[in-house]
């Protein structure tokens, strides 16, 4: 695929060979869909905050479901000792955090796919 780009000020000095820009663009796009990039995005407060604001309904639904499951643990095992109850709640919290991570990664991927292509 060849891109019709405007002339660059220092193109002659850069001595860009045919196909180099396409190769660079492909490497950038591969990097943007890699797990290290998704991990990086997931740990950026501004990025996660943006998604929490723009997709609040999805995040809230996950949180409500998690909180209901925690309450259900107490209802299902009212006479349980604190240690087993704590372990069950920690397992639910782990699932909740994984679900949040998966949602952030999915939204990040979707945001990348929605970018206009040159």
N, C-alpha and C positions, 0 to 999 in steps of 0.2 A: 504494500500500500504506500503510495507516495502522497505526501501532504503538500499542499500549495501554501507555503508560508510567505509572509512578507520578507523582503530582503533584510538581512541583518547587517548592522553597521560594521561589524568586524568579521564578516563571513569569510572574506578573502584571507585575512590574517589567521583565522582559525583553521583554514584548509580542511573544511569538512568534506569528507568523501561521500559519494552517493550511498545512500542507505544508512548512514550513521545516525541521522536524526530519527529515522524509524526505529533503529535498534535501541537508541536511548529511550525513546518513548515506550517501547515494549518492555524494557527493563524497569522503568518507573511503574508501569501498570502491573507488572508481575510483583514488584515490591509492595504495591498498595493492596494486593490481595493475599499477601503472605501472613502467616501467623505472627511473626515478630511485629509487623505493622499493626495488626489487630490488638496485640497485647499493649503496644505503645498507646494506641488510641483509647483503649479501655482504662488506662491509668491517667488520662488527661482530664482533670476536673472540668475544664471548660467544655470538652467534647461530651462527656457523660451528662453534665448539666444541661447542655443543649438538647440532648435526646430526652432527658427526664422532663424537660419543659414541652417539647414538641410532640412527645408521645406519652404524655402523662397518663392517659387512659390505660395503656398497656402496663406501665410500671405500677400504677395503682391497683390494677386487677391482680397482678402477681403478688403484691404485698398483702392485699385483702385475703387472697387464697392461703398464703403462708400463715398469716395470723389466725385464720380459721382452723388450719391444721394444728397449730400450737395449742389452741383452746381445746381441740378435739383430743389431743394427747391427755390433757388433764381430765377430760370427761371419761375417756376410755380406761384410764388407769388411775382412779382417784386415790387408791390406797397404796400406790407405788411409792417406793423409797425415792429420795431426791436423785440418787445417782442414775438409775435407769431412766427416769423422766428426763434428766438433763441430757443423757445420751440420745434419747429420741428427739429432743428439741434441737440438739446440735446437728443431728442428721438432717432434720428438716431445714435448718438454716443453711447447711451445705448445699442442699438441693436448690433452695431459694437463690443463693448467690450464684450457683451455676446457671440457673435459668436467667438471671439478670445478665450475667456475662454473655450468654448465648444471644440474648436480645440485643445487647449493645453491639456485638460482632455482626449480627444480621443487619442491624440498622446502618452500621458503618459500611458494610458491603453494598447495601442498597444505595446509600448516599454516593458511593463511588460509581456505581452503575448509572446513576441518574445525571452524572456530570455530562455536559455537552461535549461531543467529540468534534475535534477540529476537522 
